[in-house]
């Protein structure tokens, strides 16, 4: 496939722009495209488990196009937000139109916002991390940077990890436990980092305080420019955005567990501790997030060179399709529980 295949990730915000332009039922184009058409395409297109050669990987790392495909999401995300604010301030939408707009913009915040922020948050360059945090802002999930990098990658597939779903836990239960536990964990991690630097809790180095202030300032700015109803809309699309992330978190490690060694410590994270998918459409629109085991193996590895590992557990469908199935717990449990290794199913929580 061409290196420009990742342009397809922009097809999701494109459907949202289409909805803004045509309105009426077109405002539901993004959720229909994301959770109906893309799952159909995932079934029709072949699974591709192939990996790049060493030379191809080196060439991709030198190609800055892959980085700019991520950076372009900033004007796309914030442009769509501002366009939505303007539309709502100028027109009275019907209830079904308003609901469609909330889900459409929220999906873009999750896919082209938080997902891209996740990739950039693992980069070594300060400017890239800044862009990542900026993309987390409208979903009110800036704390994700701290918890994910300093918490999840250390505790993944253990009971200590808020972002690892338990065996037989529904996605709706997981939304609650993961959302609140991750936020609490981020504050705890921040406090620990400050203590390591011998700094007080109230410090200019306390990023969590800055995140709270920036997010309040964002909502306040929307309120002052467009009014309270638009601020409520901004809050609602942010919630949709981070719930989309939490649904992805749910399927990434569902039921998988790292075992404790004789020393009492957990075994290191292995390829078997993340669910993967090689369905090409999901891989493209999510910037290879579906090759999650390799990401945990080396978190700084850029999306365009992530590999498939034979020992990684594979989902029967792509991530977008799996997210739809997760919304129906009985079907999800019937599909996934038998795929969880028995030793992990029987592990004490």
ROBAZA-195138 format. One record per residue (C-alpha): x, y, z. Coordinates in steps of 0.02 Angstrom, whole numbers, plus 50000, padded with zeros to 5 digits. Layout:
ROBAZA-195138
XYZ;...
END
This chain:
ROBAZA-195138
500005000050000;500555017849968;501325027950108;499895040250081;498605027450135;498535035950305;497645050450220;496115039450244;496165044350429;495555061450369;494005053450295;493195053450468;493295072450494;492835074350311;491155066150345;490925078150492;491265093050378;490015085850255;488735085250395;489075103350444;488825108650263;487245098850222;486495097150397;484865087550419;485205068750432;486935071650356;487485076650531;487435057950570;488635053950428;490155052250542;489465039150663;488685029450518;490315029850421;491385025450573;490335011750650;489375004750501;490325007450338;492085005150407;491624988650494;490894982550329;492494987550238;493534978750372;492624962550332;492794964850143;494634969650142;495954956350177;496944954850338;498764959850314;499984952750444;501534957050342;502934967550415;504114979950335;505884975450290;507284983750388;507684995250241;505865000150218;505725004250403;507265015350395;506585024450243;504915027450328;505765034650480;506675047050369;505065052350282;504325067350373;502665065150282;502145052850416;502425065950551;501505079650455;500015068150433;499885068850623;500195087550640;498815091550514;497545084950638;497745100750744;496935112850619;495685099350571;495105096050750;495035114150805;494355120050638;492915107750653;492585113250832;492515131650787;491425127750635;490225118350748;490175132650874;489785145150736;488425133950661;487565131850830;487665150450867;486845154950702;485535141350680;484275131950785;484545113550748;483235100250772;483555088050916;484115074150798;485305086150710;486035091950874;486305074050933;487115069450768;488285084350780;488805079550957;489255061750905;490085067250743;491225080150824;491515068850975;492105054650862;493335066350776;493985071850947;494265053650991;495025047450828;495945062650759;496195070650929;496565058551071;497215044450961;498465056050876;498895063751044;499305046351108;500555043850966;501365060950989;501395059251177;502695045451160;503855056051053;505495062951120;505305080351044;504525093351159;503565101651017;502755085150969;502235081751148;501515099351156;500455095851001;499885079651081;499325088451240;498445101751135;497435088151049;496915081251219;496265098251276;494515098351195;494145080951267;494655086651442;495885072251450;497565080851465;497935070151618;498005055351498;499775060551451;500395057651628;499375042251672;499675033451506;501545036351496;501985034151679;500585022551734;499805012051597;501425006851514;502085001251682;500524992351745;499654986451585;498764969651602;498794970051793;497434974551920;498434990251961;498084997251788;496455007351774;496505005551584;496494986451582;494744978851576;494414964051689;493784947451623;491874948051614;491834966951644;490644976151529;491214991451432;489945002051527;490664996951695;492404999951624;491965017651571;491625021851752;493095012951834;494385017951704;493865036151690;493915039851876;495375028551919;496455035651780;496125053351838;496525048952018;498065039451961;498685054351861;498645065352018;499555051952118;500895050151984;501095068951974;501335070052163;502645056352156;503585065152016;503605081352116;504265072352271;505655064652168;506185082352121;505965088652300;504615100652242;503025105552335;501295100552272;500885118752230;502245121252103;502455128151928;503065110551885;501395102751932;500715098951759;499055092551826;498645109851894;499075117351724;497965104751637;496485109351748;496775127851717;496955125751528;495365115451516;494365127751620;495065142051515;494535132851356;492735131051417;492715148851483;493315155451315;491945146051225;490675152851349;491255170951332;491265170551142;489765159551101;488745158051261;488235144751386;487325133151264;488875131651155;489945128551311;488775114151355;489005107451178;490905108651197;490765098751359;489665085251280;490785082351128;492275081151245;491385067451343;491015057851182;492835059751134;493565052351293;492245038551302;492815033451128;494585032251197;493995022051345;493105010051228;494745007451136;495615004951303;494304991951344;494644980951194;496544983151195;496874972551351;495194964751392;495404949851510;497294948651482;498394946951636;500244946951675;500704933451801;501734936351957;503464928551968;504174919852122;504894936652178;503124943652189;503364955352042;502364954551882;503164946951729;503704959751600;502464965351468;502474953151322;501634952151153;500264941151228;499644955351341;498784965951207;497404962151082;497934965750904;497114967050734;497854966750560;496244972250473;496924985250354;495534998250363;495574999450552;497465000150548;497465014850429;496115025750507;496865023150681;498685025750630;499175007650668;498525008350846;497874990750817;499654983950820;499634987251004;500814973651065;502284980950970;501844998051038;501984991351216;503584982151171;504374998951124;503245013751156;504375026251065;504205016450902;503295026950772;501635021150705;502195018850525;503445004950569;502484994950700;502594976150674;501414961450692;501994947850813;501444929750790;501264927550977;500054942150995;498224937651025;497194942950874;495454950250876;494224941950758;493794959150691;494614976150676;494574989050814;493094999150744;492044983250727;492594977150898;492054993650975;490304991150905;490234973250972;490854979051142;489264989551156;488314973151165;489094964251316;488274946951294;488914945951115;490614952751166;490814940051307;490254925751194;491504931151062;492994935551170;492954925551332;493454909251249;494924918151168;495654923851333;496994911151387;496334899851526;497784904051641;497314922451630;495454918951655;495834909651815;497094922451878;496604930852041;496064948952019;
END
